[in-house]
């Protein structure tokens, strides 16, 4: 798992608590927290606001590639974005 934490000004205690929660979630899921990124973006976030994102990577054997056994009645969730999220956000804002 990799995480991304962005804030206006880094509050080390708050960020550490977030990372502890991510690490616990990884422990429960049986995956490793292998890295991440922390960004201070004072023009984007104010007060204690922060943006948190994460994703998992992995490998799968041929023949086990998804989708498998997908059919009527299965549920697919799509979540709306709150806006542009990018490592190049300062360029996107121009």
C-alpha positions as a LaTeX table, in Angstrom:
\begin{tabular}{lrrr}
\hline
Residue & $x$ (\AA) & $y$ (\AA) & $z$ (\AA) \\
\hline
Unk1 & 0.00 & 0.00 & 0.00 \\
Unk2 & 1.15 & 3.55 & $-0.73$ \\
Unk3 & $-0.35$ & 6.65 & 0.80 \\
Unk4 & $-0.49$ & 10.36 & $-0.05$ \\
Unk5 & $-1.05$ & 13.00 & 2.65 \\
Unk6 & $-1.34$ & 16.69 & 1.73 \\
Unk7 & $-1.95$ & 19.61 & 4.08 \\
Unk8 & $-1.43$ & 23.35 & 4.30 \\
Unk9 & 1.09 & 23.07 & 7.14 \\
Unk10 & 2.29 & 19.76 & 8.48 \\
Unk11 & 1.07 & 18.89 & 11.99 \\
Unk12 & 3.44 & 16.04 & 12.79 \\
Unk13 & 1.24 & 14.58 & 15.55 \\
Unk14 & $-1.90$ & 14.56 & 13.35 \\
Unk15 & $-0.01$ & 13.08 & 10.40 \\
Unk16 & 1.57 & 10.40 & 12.61 \\
Unk17 & $-1.88$ & 9.41 & 13.89 \\
Unk18 & $-3.17$ & 9.10 & 10.31 \\
Unk19 & $-0.18$ & 6.96 & 9.30 \\
Unk20 & $-0.65$ & 4.76 & 12.39 \\
Unk21 & $-4.24$ & 4.17 & 11.27 \\
Unk22 & $-3.12$ & 3.33 & 7.74 \\
Unk23 & $-0.47$ & 0.95 & 9.11 \\
Unk24 & $-3.09$ & $-0.78$ & 11.28 \\
Unk25 & $-5.39$ & $-1.14$ & 8.26 \\
Unk26 & $-2.51$ & $-2.66$ & 6.31 \\
Unk27 & $-1.79$ & $-5.05$ & 9.17 \\
Unk28 & $-5.43$ & $-6.15$ & 9.24 \\
Unk29 & $-5.45$ & $-6.61$ & 5.46 \\
Unk30 & $-2.16$ & $-8.50$ & 5.44 \\
Unk31 & $-0.36$ & $-6.02$ & 3.19 \\
Unk32 & 2.68 & $-3.83$ & 3.68 \\
Unk33 & 2.81 & $-0.05$ & 3.88 \\
Unk34 & 5.73 & 0.32 & 1.48 \\
Unk35 & 5.85 & 4.07 & 1.00 \\
Unk36 & 4.02 & 7.29 & 0.58 \\
Unk37 & 4.21 & 11.00 & 0.05 \\
Unk38 & 3.61 & 13.99 & 2.30 \\
Unk39 & 3.03 & 17.40 & 0.75 \\
Unk40 & 2.65 & 20.85 & 2.29 \\
Unk41 & 0.45 & 23.02 & 0.08 \\
Unk42 & $-0.49$ & 26.21 & 1.97 \\
Unk43 & $-2.36$ & 27.62 & $-1.03$ \\
Unk44 & $-4.70$ & 24.63 & $-1.17$ \\
Unk45 & $-5.46$ & 23.61 & 2.43 \\
Unk46 & $-6.22$ & 25.73 & 5.48 \\
Unk47 & $-6.31$ & 25.08 & 9.21 \\
Unk48 & $-6.30$ & 21.38 & 10.00 \\
Unk49 & $-7.60$ & 20.36 & 6.56 \\
Unk50 & $-5.82$ & 17.59 & 4.72 \\
Unk51 & $-6.23$ & 15.34 & 1.71 \\
Unk52 & $-5.59$ & 11.63 & 2.02 \\
Unk53 & $-5.36$ & 9.10 & $-0.77$ \\
Unk54 & $-3.93$ & 5.64 & $-1.14$ \\
Unk55 & $-3.64$ & 2.72 & $-3.45$ \\
Unk56 & $-2.48$ & $-0.85$ & $-3.53$ \\
Unk57 & $-0.31$ & $-2.60$ & $-6.04$ \\
Unk58 & 0.23 & $-6.28$ & $-6.49$ \\
Unk59 & 0.76 & $-9.21$ & $-8.78$ \\
Unk60 & $-1.60$ & $-11.92$ & $-9.93$ \\
Unk61 & $-0.99$ & $-15.23$ & $-11.64$ \\
Unk62 & $-2.34$ & $-15.80$ & $-15.12$ \\
Unk63 & $-5.71$ & $-17.46$ & $-14.93$ \\
Unk64 & $-6.56$ & $-15.58$ & $-11.71$ \\
Unk65 & $-6.90$ & $-12.18$ & $-13.41$ \\
Unk66 & $-10.18$ & $-10.43$ & $-12.65$ \\
Unk67 & $-12.99$ & $-10.24$ & $-13.44$ \\
Unk68 & $-13.97$ & $-13.79$ & $-12.59$ \\
Unk69 & $-17.46$ & $-14.95$ & $-11.71$ \\
Unk70 & $-18.95$ & $-11.47$ & $-12.16$ \\
Unk71 & $-22.63$ & $-11.41$ & $-12.94$ \\
Unk72 & $-26.04$ & $-9.92$ & $-12.48$ \\
Unk73 & $-26.62$ & $-8.70$ & $-8.96$ \\
Unk74 & $-22.96$ & $-7.86$ & $-8.29$ \\
Unk75 & $-22.29$ & $-4.31$ & $-7.13$ \\
Unk76 & $-19.71$ & $-1.90$ & $-8.51$ \\
Unk77 & $-19.10$ & 1.29 & $-6.54$ \\
Unk78 & $-17.98$ & 4.53 & $-8.18$ \\
Unk79 & $-17.09$ & 7.41 & $-5.89$ \\
Unk80 & $-17.08$ & 11.02 & $-7.10$ \\
Unk81 & $-13.88$ & 13.03 & $-6.94$ \\
Unk82 & $-13.74$ & 16.22 & $-4.89$ \\
Unk83 & $-11.55$ & 17.78 & $-7.58$ \\
Unk84 & $-8.18$ & 17.47 & $-9.24$ \\
Unk85 & $-5.63$ & 15.41 & $-7.32$ \\
Unk86 & $-2.16$ & 15.42 & $-8.81$ \\
Unk87 & 1.50 & 15.61 & $-7.87$ \\
Unk88 & 1.59 & 18.51 & $-10.32$ \\
Unk89 & $-1.26$ & 20.46 & $-8.68$ \\
Unk90 & 0.74 & 23.71 & $-8.75$ \\
Unk91 & 0.94 & 23.37 & $-12.54$ \\
Unk92 & $-2.73$ & 22.41 & $-12.86$ \\
Unk93 & $-3.74$ & 25.58 & $-10.98$ \\
Unk94 & $-2.00$ & 27.82 & $-13.53$ \\
\hline
\end{tabular}
